[in-house]
Every structure is written in C-alpha cells, then in structure tokens.
C-alpha cells in the first residue's frame, strides 16, 4: 500500500524538512514533494535566522540531504492558493502537511500601535536577509528606537541595529539594506521586556553575545535580582546582563542600550508620529514612566492570519493534534504558534509523523498523481532542486568580499537564474 | 565485530553524523547498527563489543532532551558497565563559551563512573568552524578504529 502513497508538504523550512525526514524514514517508497512559494528552500533558516548567525543557518546542510540523497522532491516557486489550490493539492496527494510557518508580526493591542513609525521585527529581519517578497524597504528608525518584546527575535533586532558594517564579516547580510540603514543608524535603544530577568524568554548566550559588539554601552535603571532557587538558565541570564552592565561605554560609544525588564508597554505616544512609549512595571498599579523614542519595533511573536485560510476558516494553535481534516495535517509554528527554537520543530514533526502513521489505515490510499498532476502552467515555472542549486552557486559566486553569499532580493530574478532564463550576463545588474 | 552507533540529538545534526559514521563502517565491510538514544535501553549496553556515542549539547550545557531518559536510567539504575568499551563524539559550538560540548562530557563522565572503558580520543566538533560535521565525525572514527585494532 505504501508503495504509491503520495505526500505533499507545504513549506520547506525546518517544520517541513523535519516532517519529510520522519515520513521518509517511515515510508521509504512514498513519493514526497515539498512545495514552497519561494524559489529557494529552507524558509526561516534562510530568511528569519539573523544573517550574522551563520552557525544556526548551517542546519541547511542537514535538510539539503533530503533532496540530495533521500529522494524528496523540491518544488519551489509554486504557491498554494495561486498556482494550485489547497483543494486541488489534496486531490492530487494522499496526504498534505502544512508547514507554512507564521509570518505576521503579532499586534501589541495597545493605543498608538497604528502610528507610522511602529514596525514589526519580521520586516527588519526579512530586509537584512534579502527576503524577495519583502518589498517595503528599510523603515525610518530615527535616533532612538524602542524594541518591545524580550525574546531572541528582539535581541536579533537589537544586535543588527547596534552593529557596524565591520561587525558583519563572514555573514550573508544584504548589503543594500545595510547601507540604507547605515545612512542614519540609531543611537539609543530601549529594550522593553514584560518579564523579569529571571523569567525572560531569551537565551542567556544571546544576551552575552551583545557584549562582543564594540561601541555599545548598556544600562538598566531598575535593580534586578534572581532568587537563589531560580533555574540555572535564569542565573545564567542574570549573569549575562550583569556582565553587559559592567561594560561601561567609553568615548567610542556609538549606541546606548537601556534595558527595561519587568515592564509592559501601556501605550505608544505621539500625535501623528511616535514620540515615546509609556511603560508600567508589571503587576503594579498606577505609576508609569515614559521612554522617549522616534520609532518602535515590536517583537512579541508571530500570529495566525485571521482570514479564512484556504477555506479552512481562521485557525488557532493546537498542542494536541496536527490533524485538520482527512489526510490534511499541519506542523511547526502553524500548528503550535511561534514558540521554540529550530530544534523544537523536530520534536513537533515527530509527533505529527506518528499521528499520520497511526491514521494511515483510515486515509484514502487510492493511487494519486502527486506532483505530476500539478497544472502544467505552474509546473512550467517551478524551481526544482537542480535549479535551486544553480541559484545557490550563482549566489555564492556573487558574494562580495567578507560575505558568504549574495542573496538576490528579487523573486523574479531568483526564478530566472534558477531556471536559466536570464537574458543578459549573470550578475550584470544588481537585481 | 558489530559496532553499535547511538546518537542523542536535538536538532538532528548528531543523527546525521551518526548516519555518516554508520555508512563508513558499512562501506568498510563491518556490521553496524544505529539507534536513537531515545529508543535504546540501558539493558542492551553489554551485548556488543563497542558502542559509539554521538551526542550534542542543549540548553545550559545539558544533554539533548531525547537522550535524557537514557541518561536518567544510567543514573538511577547505576549498572555495572565494566568490560564495556565505547567511543564518544560530542557536538557543540564554541559560541556557547561556558557550556561548549558539555552534554557529551556529562555522558562520558557517567559511563566511566559506571566502569566502562573509553577507546580512542574524545571527539569534539565545533559548529563555529563551519566544517561539515559528518566528515569530521568519520575522520575521528577512523582514528578510533585504528585504536581498536591495536587493542
């Protein structure tokens, strides 16, 4: 029965790749295709992980094996919803697994959020990563930015904004975005985290890393302490922050960072434009204080679309099951919400894979065409794995001095290079 | 001589290294089995001539979650492992200065405390080098095999 089972995974980020690994092991003869709307595989590893965290991005080598050795097909530049409907995809495959992630920055739900200088963290990380569908450019941050949210994404944003060009050696940061930002880099960053130091959602090592950026001075107005019986991670976090605070900025200080742990934003202030953020100590009634800011970056997680997603209705996080319908599953952030590291998606994929295997006897196992049944108009422009490798080589070849690669920030250009349809010489123009 | 390759992984990279070692052993014409530590019982530890542990580090220098039950069983049951021979390869990242490769170190300490004998050099892989982990693991294991041949 398993010899003909045809599986579609939508999204080639960590969630999709880990699921393909699990399904390939359990069903060696299954026909597995990973579809992606982009021309490149690996999703958030490529476009969400900060460009100066190449060690984290190196997990791509593990995922590449799926396509290079494990007979999993990559079908890029195929968007579910426009090139093929979800309904059609389900009719062509026995099993469909959604691993699309979440890309919408979660709203704070406070007054002033609609002011023009309030930006989502996803926009910044996509810009610095040269995401081809991030068409709105580098936001105007001004002299002072308030970053709201205390997780690792907030720290990514802080670090990317505090670094100088020289600090990006051996990365694949988008140089055009960096140059645009460097025309007026921020001088002051307020880092606002609702949780106390002990309970903050960040990894201590992410905080410690900030101390390696030259020219940054750190301060924290409120004294903090971590209870003696706190977890090891809380102790390590407190130690990391204490070390940062000891780094007194000298005359070379370019950027000042103020930490506000245990503070929640009450409202973003400004008449037409952001001028500050009003904060209150978490759990306290009454007294508030104001930090002056020209702009706000929100980094409080990513959210589900409220719309009716491909006829499935508005979907919410579900911790217990990945099943959405007969033969239809979801995994990764689009199942659990935007929590956890890359590795957390491996455990999630394992549980969804087990669920699928358990359900196999109840699924429609009639022979399906799979990838071959995708409308020819869509297949004609699809980017397969060999085509992606062409693009991969072109990116490496175009890397400037001190860069690991040059990502092309135009989807059309990526597709053209991948599919060898580029008129004119490679690299002749920037985009 | 059958070689048992056991891996403890969080992100899958230790599994990939374990698979590469197993493939190289198989290519060398030797019998090899590969298991996830999450599916391996400590009662099976004394059946084979040599065990190869490939283990990463997670969180604040801990073993990966998938290897925790195995490690807990070793601690609680405290089996006598004298006569057991093993080799160990730890995956880590010197970016995490203080906890670098501590997961594998904890496992190694435990195995030795229970009487097992380590063969060959403690292998260490540093992700900050950006070298392919599989190749480094296979390279390390060929050294272990040389050591085994001497014994």
Interface residues (C-beta under 8 A of the other chain):
Chain A: X18 X21 X54 X55 X58 X59 X61 X62 X65 X204 X205 X208 X209 X232 X233 X236 X342 X343 X346 X347
Chain B: X10 X11 X12 X13 X16 X58 X59 X60 X65 X93 X95 X96 X97 X127 X128 X130 X132 X133
